[in-house]
């Protein structure tokens, strides 16, 4: 009866569903609804929940998520639970709390789960992209009409480099002889 069940409650405590041991389990009262939740410690991006049911599984249940353990949002719902090991992919959601919320038992007993394992995505930020560096020099720096000069340039951390005044795209390093007819300022542009 119920007295035995309550006496055994420590044996079937909620912590048993999170101990990494597939032979210990959480078991609920013999009524609907019942739920089991876990606190991830901080808000994380939850992308999946794996449930390892004992024979007393849920026919109808939801996976719900919350940031505050008060306001819950359905992340998954079924009325055709099959028991066994269920790996349930979720649309990734930010949550600190995850729970399985059983609404219809498949057996006359309670709900019983060996392990409930939320999967969280780890977000690895990309390393910062270094800004391009460029140099452009003319030798000689100043000329008179009819003379030529040599442009020398170098660009680092750049995927495209160009020089104006009709020169256009150039390699990251190079030289070019120019002989402008009038006073001309050359500008180099790079991007990554």
C-alpha positions in Angstrom: 0.0 0.0 0.0 0.9 3.6 0.2 2.5 3.2 3.6 5.2 0.9 2.1 5.7 3.3 -0.7 6.4 6.2 1.5 8.6 4.1 3.7 10.7 3.3 0.6 10.8 6.9 -0.6 14.5 7.3 0.3 15.3 4.3 -1.8 13.6 5.9 -4.8 14.6 9.5 -4.2 14.9 12.0 -7.0 18.7 12.2 -6.7 18.8 8.5 -7.8 17.8 9.6 -11.4 20.9 11.8 -11.6 23.6 9.7 -10.0 24.9 8.1 -13.2 23.9 4.7 -11.9 21.6 2.7 -14.2 20.5 0.4 -11.4 19.2 3.0 -9.0 16.0 5.0 -9.8 13.5 7.6 -8.9 9.9 6.4 -8.4 6.8 8.6 -7.9 3.5 8.2 -6.2 0.9 6.1 -8.0 -1.1 9.1 -9.4 -1.0 11.7 -12.1 0.5 14.1 -12.7 4.0 13.6 -11.3 7.3 15.3 -12.2 11.0 15.1 -11.7 13.3 18.1 -12.2 16.9 19.0 -12.1 18.8 22.2 -11.6 21.7 22.7 -14.0 23.3 25.3 -11.7 23.1 28.2 -14.2 21.3 28.9 -17.4 22.6 26.7 -20.2 21.5 25.8 -23.7 19.7 22.5 -23.4 19.5 20.6 -26.7 18.4 17.0 -25.7 17.1 15.0 -22.8 17.7 11.3 -22.4 15.3 9.3 -20.2 16.1 5.7 -19.1 12.7 4.4 -17.9 12.1 1.5 -15.6 9.1 -0.7 -16.5 6.8 1.9 -14.9 7.1 4.5 -17.7 5.0 7.5 -18.9 2.5 7.0 -21.8 1.9 10.8 -21.8 4.6 13.3 -20.7 6.3 16.5 -21.4 9.8 17.8 -21.1 9.7 21.3 -19.7 12.3 23.9 -19.2 12.5 27.0 -16.9 15.0 29.7 -16.0 13.5 30.2 -12.5 11.8 26.9 -11.5 8.4 28.7 -11.4 7.5 29.4 -15.0 7.8 26.3 -17.2 7.7 26.0 -21.0 7.0 22.8 -22.9 10.0 21.8 -24.9 8.6 18.4 -25.9 5.3 16.6 -25.5 4.0 13.1 -26.4 0.9 10.9 -25.7 2.7 7.8 -27.1 5.6 7.3 -24.8 7.2 3.8 -25.3 9.4 3.6 -22.3 12.9 2.1 -22.5 15.6 4.5 -23.3 14.3 7.7 -25.0 16.7 10.3 -26.4 14.6 13.4 -27.1 16.2 16.1 -29.2 15.0 19.6 -28.4 15.1 22.9 -30.2 18.0 24.3 -28.2 16.6 26.4 -25.3 18.2 28.5 -22.5 17.2 26.9 -19.2 18.6 26.3 -15.7 15.9 23.8 -14.8 14.7 20.8 -16.8 11.8 18.5 -15.8 9.9 15.5 -17.1 6.2 16.1 -16.3 4.2 12.8 -16.5 0.5 13.2 -17.2 -0.5 9.6 -17.9 1.1 6.5 -16.5 1.5 3.4 -18.7 1.1 1.1 -15.7 -0.9 1.2 -12.4 2.3 2.1 -10.6 4.1 5.4 -10.4 6.6 6.8 -12.8 10.0 5.3 -12.5 13.2 6.6 -14.1 16.7 5.1 -13.8 18.4 8.2 -15.3 17.4 11.6 -16.7 20.3 13.2 -18.6 19.9 16.7 -20.1 22.5 17.5 -22.8 23.8 21.0 -22.9 25.5 22.7 -25.8 28.9 24.2 -25.1 29.4 27.4 -27.0 33.0 28.0 -27.9 33.5 31.6 -29.0 35.5 32.1 -32.1 38.9 33.7 -31.5 38.9 37.4 -32.4 40.0 38.1 -35.9 43.1 40.3 -36.1 42.6 43.5 -37.9 44.4 43.8 -41.2 47.6 45.8 -41.2 48.8 47.6 -44.3 51.7 49.7 -45.5 52.1 51.5 -48.7 55.2 53.5 -49.7 56.4 55.3 -52.9 60.0 55.6 -53.8 60.9 58.3 -54.4 58.0 59.8 -52.4 57.8 62.8 -54.7 58.3 63.1 -58.4 57.9 65.6 -61.2 55.8 65.0 -64.3 57.2 62.4 -66.6 59.2 60.6 -63.9 58.2 57.2 -62.4 58.1 55.9 -58.8 57.9 52.4 -57.3 54.9 51.7 -55.0 55.7 49.0 -52.4 53.0 47.5 -50.2 52.4 44.8 -47.7 49.1 43.7 -46.0 48.8 41.2 -43.1 45.6 39.4 -41.9 43.9 40.5 -45.1 41.9 38.4 -47.6 41.5 41.2 -50.1 43.8 44.1 -50.9 43.3 46.9 -53.5 44.9 50.1 -54.5 42.9 53.0 -56.0 43.8 55.2 -59.0 42.9 52.4 -61.4 45.3 49.8 -60.0 42.6 47.6 -58.4 43.0 44.2 -56.7 46.6 43.3 -55.8 48.3 40.5 -53.9 49.0 41.0 -50.2 52.6 42.1 -50.9 54.1 43.6 -54.0 55.6 46.4 -56.0 54.4 48.4 -59.1 56.0 51.1 -61.1 53.7 54.1 -61.6 54.2 57.2 -63.7 51.3 59.6 -63.1 50.9 62.6 -65.4 49.5 64.8 -62.5 49.8 64.9 -58.7 48.3 61.6 -57.5 47.7 60.2 -54.0 47.5 56.4 -53.8 45.4 54.7 -51.2 45.5 51.0 -50.2 42.4 49.2 -48.8 42.3 45.8 -47.2 39.7 43.6 -45.5 39.5 40.3 -43.8 
